[in-house]
Amino acid sequence: MPGDATELQVRNKLIERRQAQILEETKAVAQEYAEYNIRVNSVHPGAVSTPGIEADDIKDVVQAYVEQIPMKRIGDPEEVSNLVLFLASDMSSYSTGGAFVSDGGIIAG
């Protein structure tokens, strides 16, 4: 059955691997451009509330995924955009080469 727990676990592992690759690329580019005061960071959002994720035909899949999220909910788009705004601001002027996760704790679990 599509969306069962095993399939979701496999998808999560694939996402984790891709995010690790992105982090390695982020670190390499951050090192290369740091001397020019150019900051490079990556943002790793989890499931975010969008019209697609709220569709009736995937409610069971989404609910099964939510049960795996430590915070037990889907993120709001504003939560991810606020993180991006912080990284683009001077408040993060000494942050480069980092991976910033906004996923309700799913990767940590």
C-alpha positions in Angstrom: 0.0 0.0 0.0 1.5 3.4 -1.0 2.3 5.5 2.0 2.7 2.7 4.5 5.2 3.0 7.4 7.9 1.0 5.6 7.7 3.2 2.5 7.8 6.4 4.6 10.9 5.1 6.4 12.6 4.4 3.1 11.7 7.9 1.9 13.0 9.5 5.1 16.3 7.6 4.7 16.7 8.8 1.1 15.9 12.4 2.1 18.5 12.2 4.9 21.2 11.0 2.5 20.4 13.7 0.0 20.5 16.3 2.8 23.9 15.0 3.8 25.1 15.5 0.2 23.7 19.0 0.2 25.5 19.8 3.5 28.8 18.6 2.1 28.3 20.8 -1.0 27.3 23.7 1.2 30.4 23.4 3.3 32.7 23.3 0.3 31.1 26.4 -1.3 31.1 28.2 2.1 34.9 27.5 2.4 35.5 28.8 -1.1 33.6 32.0 -0.7 34.1 32.9 3.0 37.1 35.1 2.2 34.8 37.3 0.1 32.3 37.6 3.1 29.8 35.5 1.1 27.8 33.3 3.4 26.5 29.9 2.2 24.1 27.9 4.2 21.5 25.3 3.4 17.9 25.1 4.6 16.3 21.7 5.1 12.5 21.9 5.5 10.4 19.0 6.4 6.8 18.6 5.4 5.2 22.1 5.0 1.5 22.9 4.7 0.7 23.5 1.1 -2.4 22.8 -1.0 -0.8 19.6 -2.3 -0.1 18.2 1.2 -3.7 19.1 2.2 -5.3 17.1 -0.6 -8.0 14.7 0.4 -6.5 11.8 -1.6 -3.3 11.7 0.5 -4.7 12.5 4.0 -3.8 9.0 5.3 -0.3 9.2 4.0 0.2 12.7 5.6 -1.3 11.5 8.9 1.1 8.5 8.9 4.0 10.9 8.3 2.8 13.3 11.0 2.9 10.5 13.5 6.6 10.1 12.9 7.3 13.8 13.5 8.3 14.4 17.1 6.4 17.7 17.1 3.3 15.8 15.7 2.4 18.4 13.1 3.2 19.8 9.7 5.1 23.0 9.5 3.8 26.3 8.3 5.4 28.0 5.3 6.1 31.1 7.5 8.2 29.0 9.8 10.6 28.1 7.0 10.5 31.6 5.4 11.4 33.1 8.8 14.4 30.9 9.0 15.5 32.0 5.5 14.9 35.6 6.4 17.1 35.2 9.5 19.9 33.6 7.4 19.7 36.4 4.9 19.9 39.1 7.6 22.8 40.6 9.4 21.7 38.7 12.5 23.4 35.6 11.1 26.5 37.4 9.7 28.9 34.9 11.2 27.0 31.8 10.0 28.3 30.0 7.0 28.6 26.4 5.9 25.7 25.3 8.1 22.6 23.2 7.7 19.5 24.7 9.2 16.7 22.2 9.7 13.0 23.1 10.0 11.3 19.8 10.2 9.7 19.4 13.6 12.5 17.1 14.7 12.1 14.3 12.2 15.8 14.2 11.2 16.8 14.2 14.9 14.7 11.2 15.6 
